[in-house]
Amino acid sequence: MNEELIINIKKDLAIDLPEKIPLDELQKQLTIYVNHLIQTDFQLLITLLYRIDVSELKLKKLLEENTGENAGNIIAKLIIERQLQKIKTRKQFSKRDDNISEEEKW
């Protein structure tokens, strides 16, 4: 799943990452990238978060509750969490029942 996560993040964020990277290192790389966007292109960050479908309410709540923590780190965690949810959902719905006749399939 980690490889699929990296592929999705690379695609959605247009960020260069190694093919295989431990999850904690991925989070560090994302934190650096997000902090860079916060400082240089905040509108792009907002667009990317919208595209990835990170919950705005959840993000605001976490930022308010953790005012002393690195905002980039909070956002990086949410990006990873959301991407993992999407992978899980895709796998869940891609399982097909092979016993269904062609007529009953959509």
Backbone as a printed PyTorch tensor [residue, N CA C, xyz], in Angstrom:
tensor([[[  0.8290,  -1.1920,   0.0000],
         [  0.0000,   0.0000,   0.0000],
         [  0.8740,   1.2560,   0.0000]],

        [[  2.0380,   1.1710,   0.6090],
         [  2.9180,   2.3300,   0.6790],
         [  3.3260,   2.8240,  -0.7060]],

        [[  3.5960,   1.8900,  -1.6220],
         [  3.9670,   2.2880,  -2.9830],
         [  2.8110,   2.9930,  -3.6810]],

        [[  1.6140,   2.4740,  -3.5020],
         [  0.4340,   3.1020,  -4.0950],
         [  0.2070,   4.4890,  -3.4990]],

        [[  0.4460,   4.6220,  -2.2060],
         [  0.3270,   5.9120,  -1.5400],
         [  1.2970,   6.9180,  -2.1470]],

        [[  2.5270,   6.5040,  -2.3320],
         [  3.5460,   7.3940,  -2.9070],
         [  3.1750,   7.7880,  -4.3280]],

        [[  2.7180,   6.8310,  -5.1100],
         [  2.3140,   7.1200,  -6.4900],
         [  1.1920,   8.1600,  -6.5150]],

        [[  0.2030,   7.9690,  -5.6560],
         [ -0.9270,   8.9040,  -5.6140],
         [ -0.4960,  10.2990,  -5.1820]],

        [[  0.3550,  10.3650,  -4.1780],
         [  0.8110,  11.6700,  -3.7000],
         [  1.6520,  12.3600,  -4.7690]],

        [[  2.5210,  11.6140,  -5.4140],
         [  3.3390,  12.2020,  -6.4880],
         [  2.4470,  12.7560,  -7.5870]],

        [[  1.4160,  12.0100,  -7.9380],
         [  0.5160,  12.4320,  -9.0120],
         [ -0.3120,  13.6520,  -8.5960]],

        [[ -0.9070,  13.5890,  -7.4100],
         [ -1.8110,  14.6590,  -6.9870],
         [ -1.1000,  15.9570,  -6.6190]],

        [[  0.1250,  15.8410,  -6.1010],
         [  0.8370,  17.0420,  -5.6650],
         [  1.9200,  17.4800,  -6.6410]],

        [[  2.1690,  16.6910,  -7.6520],
         [  3.2460,  16.9830,  -8.6030],
         [  4.5610,  17.2170,  -7.8610]],

        [[  4.8640,  16.2860,  -6.9720],
         [  6.0680,  16.3670,  -6.1500],
         [  6.9610,  15.1870,  -6.5030]],

        [[  8.2580,  15.4100,  -6.4650],
         [  9.2090,  14.3580,  -6.7790],
         [  9.5650,  13.6060,  -5.4980]],

        [[  9.2210,  12.3220,  -5.4710],
         [  9.5270,  11.4680,  -4.3230],
         [ 10.1520,  10.1750,  -4.8120]],

        [[ 10.9740,   9.5380,  -3.9710],
         [ 11.4980,   8.2220,  -4.3500],
         [ 10.3540,   7.2080,  -4.4410]],

        [[ 10.5610,   6.1550,  -5.2310],
         [  9.5290,   5.1230,  -5.3810],
         [  9.2230,   4.4170,  -4.0650]],

        [[ 10.2730,   4.2000,  -3.2780],
         [ 10.1000,   3.5540,  -1.9800],
         [ 10.6820,   4.4590,  -0.9110]],

        [[  9.8420,   4.7760,   0.0610],
         [ 10.2430,   5.6720,   1.1340],
         [  9.4240,   5.2850,   2.3690]],

        [[ 10.0590,   5.2130,   3.5270],
         [  9.2980,   4.9020,   4.7460],
         [  8.2370,   5.9810,   5.0140]],

        [[  7.1740,   5.5870,   5.6640],
         [  6.0560,   6.4960,   5.9100],
         [  6.4830,   7.7370,   6.6970]],

        [[  7.3400,   7.5730,   7.6870],
         [  7.7710,   8.7360,   8.4600],
         [  8.6060,   9.7070,   7.6170]],

        [[  9.4070,   9.1650,   6.7080],
         [ 10.1920,  10.0150,   5.8090],
         [  9.2720,  10.7080,   4.7970]],

        [[  8.2510,  10.0010,   4.3370],
         [  7.2620,  10.5940,   3.4330],
         [  6.6060,  11.7860,   4.1160]],

        [[  6.2300,  11.6090,   5.3680],
         [  5.5980,  12.7040,   6.1010],
         [  6.5510,  13.8890,   6.2410]],

        [[  7.8320,  13.6210,   6.4950],
         [  8.8150,  14.7080,   6.5990],
         [  8.9420,  15.4570,   5.2790]],

        [[  9.0140,  14.7070,   4.1760],
         [  9.1350,  15.3290,   2.8460],
         [  7.8990,  16.1750,   2.5380]],

        [[  6.7220,  15.6380,   2.8610],
         [  5.4880,  16.3900,   2.6270],
         [  5.4300,  17.6450,   3.4940]],

        [[  5.8780,  17.5280,   4.7260],
         [  5.8880,  18.6890,   5.6210],
         [  6.7450,  19.8030,   5.0410]],

        [[  7.9090,  19.4500,   4.5520],
         [  8.7950,  20.4450,   3.9300],
         [  8.1050,  21.0810,   2.7220]],

        [[  7.4900,  20.2550,   1.8850],
         [  6.8220,  20.7470,   0.6850],
         [  5.6480,  21.6640,   1.0410]],

        [[  4.8380,  21.2310,   2.0000],
         [  3.6740,  22.0290,   2.4020],
         [  4.1220,  23.3550,   3.0120]],

        [[  5.1410,  23.3260,   3.8610],
         [  5.6500,  24.5790,   4.4400],
         [  6.1710,  25.5220,   3.3570]],

        [[  6.8020,  24.9460,   2.3390],
         [  7.2660,  25.7580,   1.2130],
         [  6.0720,  26.4230,   0.5110]],

        [[  5.0110,  25.6470,   0.2940],
         [  3.8200,  26.2060,  -0.3580],
         [  3.1500,  27.2700,   0.5130]],

        [[  3.1370,  27.0500,   1.8180],
         [  2.5460,  28.0420,   2.7230],
         [  3.2540,  29.3880,   2.5490]],

        [[  4.5630,  29.3420,   2.3950],
         [  5.3450,  30.5680,   2.3000],
         [  5.3860,  31.1620,   0.8990]],

        [[  5.2980,  30.3220,  -0.1410],
         [  5.5220,  30.8310,  -1.4930],
         [  4.2940,  30.8230,  -2.4040]],

        [[  3.3820,  29.8840,  -2.1940],
         [  2.2230,  29.7840,  -3.0980],
         [  1.0360,  29.1790,  -2.3520]],

        [[  0.5030,  29.9640,  -1.4310],
         [ -0.5910,  29.4820,  -0.5860],
         [ -1.8100,  29.0780,  -1.4090]],

        [[ -2.0830,  29.8040,  -2.4790],
         [ -3.2430,  29.4860,  -3.3180],
         [ -3.0940,  28.1060,  -3.9560]],

        [[ -1.8950,  27.7530,  -4.3750],
         [ -1.6530,  26.4210,  -4.9230],
         [ -1.9040,  25.3590,  -3.8620]],

        [[ -1.4710,  25.6150,  -2.6390],
         [ -1.7170,  24.6670,  -1.5470],
         [ -3.2130,  24.4490,  -1.3490]],

        [[ -3.9660,  25.5180,  -1.3400],
         [ -5.4250,  25.4180,  -1.1840],
         [ -6.0180,  24.5940,  -2.3200]],

        [[ -5.5660,  24.8470,  -3.5280],
         [ -6.0480,  24.1090,  -4.6960],
         [ -5.7300,  22.6170,  -4.5760]],

        [[ -4.5190,  22.3000,  -4.1520],
         [ -4.1160,  20.9010,  -4.0030],
         [ -4.9290,  20.2050,  -2.9140]],

        [[ -5.1520,  20.8810,  -1.8080],
         [ -5.9460,  20.2920,  -0.7310],
         [ -7.3820,  20.0510,  -1.1700]],

        [[ -7.9030,  20.9620,  -1.9670],
         [ -9.2530,  20.7930,  -2.5160],
         [ -9.2870,  19.5970,  -3.4640]],

        [[ -8.2850,  19.4840,  -4.3260],
         [ -8.2150,  18.3930,  -5.2950],
         [ -8.1070,  17.0380,  -4.5900]],

        [[ -7.3010,  16.9980,  -3.5470],
         [ -7.1180,  15.7550,  -2.8000],
         [ -8.3520,  15.4580,  -1.9540]],

        [[ -9.1250,  16.4670,  -1.6500],
         [-10.3450,  16.3560,  -0.8670],
         [-10.0540,  16.2180,   0.6230]],

        [[ -9.1020,  17.0140,   1.0970],
         [ -8.8260,  17.0840,   2.5330],
         [ -9.9490,  17.9040,   3.1540]],

        [[-10.5120,  17.4080,   4.2430],
         [-11.6200,  18.0790,   4.9090],
         [-11.1930,  19.4410,   5.4530]],

        [[-11.8410,  20.4700,   4.9590],
         [-11.5330,  21.8290,   5.4020],
         [-11.8690,  22.0040,   6.8800]],

        [[-13.0060,  21.4460,   7.3010],
         [-13.4110,  21.5650,   8.7020],
         [-12.4280,  20.8560,   9.6260]],

        [[-12.0060,  19.6660,   9.2310],
         [-11.0500,  18.9110,  10.0330],
         [ -9.7170,  19.6540,  10.1130]],

        [[ -9.2850,  20.2060,   8.9990],
         [ -8.0340,  20.9570,   8.9590],
         [ -8.0990,  22.1760,   9.8800]],

        [[ -9.1610,  22.9430,   9.7790],
         [ -9.3140,  24.1320,  10.6240],
         [ -9.3180,  23.7490,  12.1060]],

        [[-10.0500,  22.6800,  12.4230],
         [-10.1420,  22.2350,  13.8130],
         [ -8.7630,  21.8350,  14.3460]],

        [[ -8.0190,  21.0460,  13.5640],
         [ -6.6960,  20.6140,  13.9980],
         [ -5.7290,  21.7790,  14.1410]],

        [[ -5.8040,  22.7280,  13.2250],
         [ -4.9240,  23.9010,  13.3130],
         [ -5.2450,  24.7480,  14.5460]],

        [[ -6.5370,  24.8670,  14.8700],
         [ -6.9360,  25.6250,  16.0560],
         [ -6.5130,  24.9210,  17.3390]],

        [[ -6.6500,  23.5900,  17.3610],
         [ -6.3220,  22.8120,  18.5560],
         [ -4.8160,  22.6940,  18.7850]],

        [[ -4.0300,  22.8280,  17.7300],
         [ -2.5830,  22.6290,  17.8150],
         [ -1.8380,  23.8700,  17.3410]],

        [[ -2.1280,  25.0010,  17.9710],
         [ -1.5590,  26.2670,  17.5080],
         [ -0.0390,  26.3040,  17.5620]],

        [[  0.5870,  25.5540,  18.4680],
         [  2.0380,  25.5730,  18.5680],
         [  2.7350,  24.6110,  17.6250]],

        [[  1.9780,  23.7080,  17.0160],
         [  2.5850,  22.6920,  16.1490],
         [  2.7890,  23.2350,  14.7330]],

        [[  3.7190,  22.6340,  14.0320],
         [  4.0310,  22.9810,  12.6490],
         [  2.8040,  22.7170,  11.7610]],

        [[  2.2630,  23.7640,  11.1580],
         [  1.0710,  23.6280,  10.3150],
         [  1.3330,  22.7010,   9.1350]],

        [[  2.5340,  22.7660,   8.5810],
         [  2.8850,  21.8980,   7.4580],
         [  2.8160,  20.4360,   7.8280]],

        [[  3.2120,  20.1190,   9.0590],
         [  3.1610,  18.7420,   9.5380],
         [  1.7170,  18.2640,   9.7030]],

        [[  0.8810,  19.1290,  10.2350],
         [ -0.5420,  18.7840,  10.3940],
         [ -1.1640,  18.5190,   9.0280]],

        [[ -0.8950,  19.3830,   8.0760],
         [ -1.4490,  19.2410,   6.7310],
         [ -0.8880,  17.9930,   6.0550]],

        [[  0.3910,  17.7110,   6.2300],
         [  1.0060,  16.5100,   5.6440],
         [  0.3240,  15.2510,   6.1700]],

        [[  0.0560,  15.2130,   7.4700],
         [ -0.6340,  14.0610,   8.0630],
         [ -2.0240,  13.8880,   7.4440]],

        [[ -2.7250,  14.9950,   7.2720],
         [ -4.0700,  14.9300,   6.6820],
         [ -4.0230,  14.4660,   5.2280]],

        [[ -3.0190,  14.8930,   4.4860],
         [ -2.8730,  14.4620,   3.0940],
         [ -2.6540,  12.9500,   3.0460]],

        [[ -1.7640,  12.4530,   3.8760],
         [ -1.4930,  11.0060,   3.9070],
         [ -2.7460,  10.2460,   4.3330]],

        [[ -3.4080,  10.7360,   5.3640],
         [ -4.6300,  10.0900,   5.8470],
         [ -5.6850,  10.0090,   4.7420]],

        [[ -5.8810,  11.1120,   4.0480],
         [ -6.8970,  11.1520,   2.9850],
         [ -6.5310,  10.2300,   1.8250]],

        [[ -5.2640,  10.2060,   1.4580],
         [ -4.8310,   9.3310,   0.3590],
         [ -5.0230,   7.8630,   0.7470]],

        [[ -4.7320,   7.5080,   1.9920],
         [ -4.9350,   6.1290,   2.4500],
         [ -6.4150,   5.7630,   2.4240]],

        [[ -7.2800,   6.7010,   2.7960],
         [ -8.7190,   6.4630,   2.7320],
         [ -9.1590,   6.1930,   1.2940]],

        [[ -8.6400,   6.9720,   0.3640],
         [ -9.0090,   6.8070,  -1.0480],
         [ -8.5380,   5.4600,  -1.5820]],

        [[ -7.3370,   5.0440,  -1.1940],
         [ -6.8160,   3.7440,  -1.6290],
         [ -7.7000,   2.6250,  -1.0890]],

        [[ -8.0490,   2.7190,   0.1840],
         [ -8.9050,   1.7000,   0.8100],
         [-10.2690,   1.6270,   0.1190]],

        [[-10.8410,   2.7800,  -0.1600],
         [-12.1490,   2.8220,  -0.8150],
         [-12.0780,   2.2360,  -2.2210]],

        [[-11.0360,   2.5910,  -2.9680],
         [-10.8760,   2.0410,  -4.3200],
         [-10.7790,   0.5300,  -4.2910]],

        [[-10.0020,   0.0000,  -3.3600],
         [ -9.8450,  -1.4520,  -3.2590],
         [-11.1580,  -2.1140,  -2.8720]],

        [[-11.8840,  -1.4720,  -1.9860],
         [-13.1610,  -2.0040,  -1.5380],
         [-14.1580,  -2.1120,  -2.6970]],

        [[-14.2020,  -1.0960,  -3.5310],
         [-15.1740,  -1.0840,  -4.6130],
         [-14.6770,  -1.7400,  -5.8830]],

        [[-13.3920,  -2.0420,  -5.9520],
         [-12.8840,  -2.7020,  -7.1540],
         [-13.0390,  -4.2140,  -7.0870]],

        [[-13.3410,  -4.7290,  -5.8940],
         [-13.5700,  -6.1680,  -5.7680],
         [-14.8940,  -6.4930,  -6.4510]],

        [[-14.8040,  -7.3620,  -7.4250],
         [-16.0170,  -7.7160,  -8.1750],
         [-16.3710,  -9.1600,  -7.9150]],

        [[-17.6140,  -9.4260,  -7.9800],
         [-18.0880, -10.7910,  -7.8490],
         [-18.0540, -11.4160,  -9.2330]],

        [[-17.1480, -12.3500,  -9.4350],
         [-16.9830, -12.9750, -10.7450],
         [-18.1180, -13.9230, -11.1020]],

        [[-19.0050, -14.1760, -10.1530],
         [-20.1220, -15.0740, -10.4230],
         [-21.3200, -14.3460, -11.0240]],

        [[-21.2150, -13.0640, -11.2100],
         [-22.3100, -12.2940, -11.7880],
         [-22.2640, -12.4620, -13.3070]],

        [[-23.4260, -12.7180, -13.8760],
         [-23.4860, -12.8930, -15.3240],
         [-23.2560, -11.5490, -16.0120]],

        [[-22.8430, -11.5900, -17.2710],
         [-22.5940, -10.3800, -18.0460],
         [-23.8550,  -9.5130, -18.1600]],

        [[-25.0080, -10.1460, -18.1960],
         [-26.2570,  -9.3940, -18.3080],
         [-26.5520,  -8.5560, -17.0630]],

        [[-26.1160,  -9.0570, -15.9040],
         [-26.3900,  -8.3500, -14.6740],
         [-25.3490,  -7.2780, -14.3710]],

        [[-24.1940,  -7.3220, -15.0340],
         [-23.1720,  -6.3170, -14.8180],
         [-23.5690,  -5.0300, -15.5190]],

        [[-23.1490,  -3.9210, -14.9740],
         [-23.4650,  -2.6240, -15.5660],
         [-22.4830,  -2.3880, -16.6060]]])
